[in-house]
């Protein structure tokens, strides 16, 4: 069997190279026969396995390993400032297209993570075209899609039905793109957002700056009533530590001084300000990225940006147990992020 397979491989190669002029037609040479024997011996070696025996391509093996690693990483013994263990989980993920993510087993991650609230950004999907995988049991789903098919869009799953859900930021032009959902719960507001990108050559930076102003006003009003949890793809790396190559990106979308200053200003909103939860727990952690461009094999090289955040009202921080990046989870050019809290007695 092995010899036949090897001969077949050879003949295909021989035919191609003959057509290119690399070989002259004729009988197999002793040298080529020797090569066959070496290949046969390799195949019959005890530690040799074909791809089908290994379970598929190297990419599939990597995904399998990543899934196993992710399963282990979902266990946490994090505690709040009083030493009480977490009992409430919120996850957020820019899925870069909900239907595409579903084909990459993205919903298996959501099931494994099992969050109390799951926030999704860049769904690129109307409610009528949701994939079958999006029908998750035990969750109340909420969707917002824009006027342009296949662009923007946000979603929210919640195990507990919110008291109220509103859509948009309150500006007609900005809200055409479906970028924000606000859910009210008993003791906090949850806001998830897909913040506008400033674009190539910063063509939409003015629009982004206008968004930042509206967003701060929105969070300010909410925080006057209840603490706020704000999450999503915020499309900014706040500090130089938040991206791989800060020096060469200072004039690129996501790391302009205007966007970074806008985020700094956002953190002053509310009664006593807001907190970037990840940097609260990990102020000096490097290579903590949530986004990698599909180009240049960036994810394998870990050339990334931290664009996804959980930002909370400062008065909520005593109840926050941890802020995590699920770097090992595939399915998008972003990875999920997770907030663990203790809500007992709230």
N, C-alpha and C positions, 0 to 999 in steps of 0.2 A: 504493500500500500504506500509506504513512504517513498519507495523508488519511483513508483508511477507518479506520485504527486510532484517529486523533484524533477522528473523528466518533463512533466507538463510545464512546470515553472521555467525550466530551461528552454523548452521549445518556444514559449511565448517570448522570452528574452531574445532567443536566437532569431526569431522572425523579425522582431523590431530592429535589431542591430543589423541584420542582413539588408533590410529595407534602407537603413541609413548608410549602408556601405561599410560597416565595421567588420562584418564577417563575409567570408566567401561561402557559398552553399557547398555542402559536402557532408561527409560522415563525421561523427563525433571524434575528436582527437583524444589521445590518451590523457592529455592534460585535463580536458573537460570531463572525462570519465572519472578521473581522480577527484575532481571537485564534487561530483555526484556522491562518491563514496564518503567524502568528508561530511557532506550534508546529511547523508543517511546516518552516519555515526552520531552526529550531533543530535539528530531527531530521536535516536534510540537511547541517548544518555539518560540516566535516572532522573536528573533534575530538569530535563527539557519538557516544556509544556507549550502546546500551541495556544494561540489566542483564545480559541473556543474553549479550551480546557481551563484557561485562566479566568474565564468569565467575561471576556470581551476585550476591547481595546484599552490602551493605557488610560485614555480619558475616562472610560467607564470605571476602571479600577480606582482612579483618583476620586471620582464622585462617590464611589462606595466607601472609600476610606474617609472622605470628608463627612459623609452621613454618619458613620460610626463615631467619628470625632465629635460631631455636632451633638449626637445623642448623649455622649458623656458630658459635654460642656454645659448642657441644659440643667444639670444638677448644681444647686447653689445652697450654701448655708449662710448667706448674707443676712446681716441683722441691722436694725436701725440704731440710732444713737443711744437708745435705752437698753440695747441688747436683745430686743425682741425680733424674732425671725420674720422674714417677709411672708406675706400671704396674698399679695396682689401683683399681677404682672401685666405690663403693657408692652407691646412690641410694635415696631414701625419698620416699613420696608418700601423703598422705591423699587417696584417690580419691573420697570421698563417695559410695560405692556403686559397686562394681566393674562391675556390668552397665550402669549409667548412664554410667560413664566409658568403657566399651567402645564405646558408641553414639556417643560424642564423639571417637572415634579415640584414646583414651588409650593403647591398646597400641601404636600407631604410635610414640608418644613412647618407650616402653620399648625398642622395637626400635632406634630411632635412637640412644638413649642408650647402649645396649649395656653395661650395668653387669655387673660380676662378681657382685654381689649386689643384688637389688631388693627393697626392703621396702615393704609396702603396709598402710595403716591405713584403718579404717572401710569395710571391704569390703562389709558388709551382705549377705553371701551365703554360703549353705552350699556345701559342696564339690559336692553333687549338682546345684546350680543355677549352676555357674560358666559364664560365657559361652564360646563356642567360641574367642574370641580369647585366652582365658587359657591355651590349650595352646601354650606357647612352647617351641620346640625348643632344645636345648642347656642347658636349665635343669632342676634338681630343684625341684619346687614343694612348699611346705608351707603348710597352711591351718588356721586356727582360727576356728570360728564359735560363737556363744553359743546359749543356749537359746531366745532370742527371735529369730524370723526378721526379717531386715531391720534389724538393730541391731548396731552395733559390728563386731567381726571384724578379724583381721589376717592377713597373708600374707607369704610370703618365697619368692623365687626365688634359687637359687644355682647357678652354673655348676659349681662344685666341690662335691661332696657333703659336707656337714658330718660331723664325727665323731659328733655326737649332736645331737638336737633335742628340746627340752622345751617344754611348753605351760603357760602360766599363771604366776602370781606366788606360788602356794602358799597361797592363801586361798580357801576355798570360796565365800564370798559374792562376792568380787571376781572370781573366775575364772568365774562364771556368765556374765559379759559378754564373755569372750574378747578380752582386751586385750593379751596379751604372748606373744611367742615368743622363745626363747633358742636360738641355734645355736652349737655349739662347733666351732672350727677348730683347726688345729695350734698356732697361736701367739696366738690371741685368742678372746674370746667376742663374739658379735654379738647384741645384744638390741634388738628392735624393739617399740614399744609405742604404743597409743592410750590416752593417759592420760584418766581420767574428767574430765568437765567439771563445774564447780561449780554449773551450772544457773542458771536465772532466779531472781533474788532470793536466790541462793546456797543454795538448798535442799539441795544435795548437797555442800556444802563439807566437812562432817565426814567424809563418805565419801572425798572427795578427799584430805584430810589423812591419813586412815588409809592410803590408797594410797601416798602419798609416803613414809611410814615403812616400809612393806613393800618398796617399790622400793629404797630406800637399803640396806636389809638384804640384798636380793637381789644388788645390784651389788657390795656390800662382799664378800660370800662369793665371788663370781666373781673379783673382782679379786685376791683372795688367791692364786688359782691361775694366772690369766693376765690380761693386759691386757683391758680391756673397751671395746667400741664400742657406744654406746647411741644409738638414733635413733628418730625418729617424731614424731607429733603430741603434744607434751608439754603442750599446752593452758595455756601460761603465757607472757606477755611479761615477761622478767626485769627489764629496765630501761626507763626512760621512752623511750629512743631506739628501743625495739622495737615501738612502736605509734604511730599517727598522733595520737591524742588522749588522752594520758595523764591530763590533769587531770580529764576528765569520766568516766573509767573506773575510778577507784580503788576503787569499790564494786561493780564488775561482775566476773563470772567471767572468769578469765584474767589479771586484774591486781590482785587483792586483795593486801594486804600479806602475808597468810598464805601464799598461793600463791607469791609472789615469794621470801619467806623460805625456803619449802620447797625451791625450786630452788637458792637460795644454799647451803642445808645439804647438798643432794645433791652439790654440787660438792666437798664435803669428804670424800666416800666414797673408799674404796680406800687403797692404800699411801701414795700421795702426792697424792691428790686427783684430780678430774676437770676437764676443760677444755671450755668451750663453744667449739668450733672456729671458728665463724663470727666471733665477737667477738675471738678470738685474732688472726685475720688482718685483720679490719675493725672495730677498736674504735670508730671514730667514724662509721661509714657510716650515713647516715640513709635513710629510706624503703626499708629492706631488709625487706620483708614477705613472708610466705608464705601468709597467709590474708586473704580479703576476703569479707565477708558478701554474699550474693546481693541483699540489699535496698539500695535507694538508689543503685544504679549505683556501688557502692563501688569495684569493681575499676578501672573506667574513671577514677575520680577518684583512685585509689591511696590510698584511706583503709583502711589495713590493719593487720595485727598480725603479728609474727614469733612463730609458735607451734610451728614445726617446727625440730628441732635435730639436730646430730651432736655428741654429748658423748663424749669418749674419756679413757681413763686418761692421766694426765700423762706417763707414761714412753713413751707412743706418739707424742707430739707431734713428736719429731724426724723421724718417718717420714710425718707428714701434710704433704701438698703444698699443698692448698687445700680450702676449704669454700665451696660455691657454692649460689646460689639461682637456680633456673630460672624466674624471674618471668614470662617470656614464654610459658610452656607452659600451655595451656588444658585444660579437661576436668573441672575440679573447682573448688570454692571455695578450695582450697589449690593451691599449685604445688609441684613436686618440689624436693628439695634433693639435693646431691651431695657426696660426700667423695672426694678423690683422695689416694692413698697410694703410697708406695714400699715394697713388701713383699720386695724382693730381699734374700736372706740371712737372713730371719726364721726 
